[in-house]
Amino acid sequence: MKRASGFTLVELLLAVTLLSILLALTYGGMQAATRATDRGQKILEESGRLRMAHQFVRKQLNQAIPMGFTQPDETQTAADEVGKGSAMEVFWGAEQSIRFVGPMPGYLGFGGPQVQELSILSGPNGLELVITHALVQGFEDAMLDERAPIVLIDHIESANFKFLARDEDGEIAGWVDEWPEPEELPVAVALDIQFEEDVYADWPLLVAAIKVDGSSVSELLVGEDTYQSAIRDLIEQRRSRN
C-alpha cells in the first residue's frame, strides 16, 4: 500500500517559525522606515518654522526707526529736559524682551508705524517667542495687551537678547545684556535661542543691524576690528556655552 505524501509536523513548525521571523523583520523595517519618514517630516516642518521666525525677526529689527513711543514724564522740569535732551524713548531692551517702532507686514498691521514688542514668555509648550504690537499714535502700555500675542516659535529652553553699543567716541563698545540708552537705537540686536531636546532643528544665531542710515551701517561692516569682531565675540560666547 502506497503512503500519502505530505509535510511532517516538524516541517510545518519550522516553516511557520521562519515565516513569523520574516514577517517580524518586515514589520520592524516598515516601522523604522515610518519613524524615519515622520522624523524627516518633523525636521522639515520645524526648520521651516524656524526659518520664517528668523527672517521675520531680522526684518523687523532691520526696519526699526528712531521714533519715540513714550512721552516725557509730566513731572519732568524744563531744566531736566534741557539737561537730558529728548526724553522720548525709542528703544527698550532687556534679556527677555525688546520694544521698538517700525512698520508691520500688511497681514499683521496697518495705519503707519507700530510699537512692537518681542518677548520670551512661558506658554503651554515651554518658553515662547511672541510679538505684540500697537499703533504708535497715542500709545500706552495697555494697548499691547488688547490683542493676544502672536507666537513666532515655541518649545524654547532658554533665550536672550543682546545689544551692540557704542562708547562716548562713537566706536563699537561691545555687547550688553540690557540697553542703557532708551533714547537711542543700538547698533545691532542679537537673539540666541536654545531649544528643548525633542526639537531637532537649531536656531541660527541672529544678529540684525539697525539700518537707520545705510551709509553708517556700511561703514561698520568695513573694519575687521569693529562690527565683524563683535560678531565673532558673540559666536565664541555661544560656542563656549555649548
GIKA-V163595 format. One record per helix or strand of 3 or more residues. SS is the DSSP state (hx for helix, st for strand). FROM is the first residue (numbers start at 0). TO is the last residue. If there is no record, write none. Layout:
BEGIN
ss = <SS	SS>
from = <FROM	FROM>
to = <TO	TO>
END
This chain:
BEGIN
ss = <hx	hx	st	st	st	st	hx	st	st	st	st	hx	hx>
from = <8	77	90	96	113	125	140	149	171	187	205	213	226>
to = <61	83	92	101	122	134	144	165	175	194	208	221	240>
END
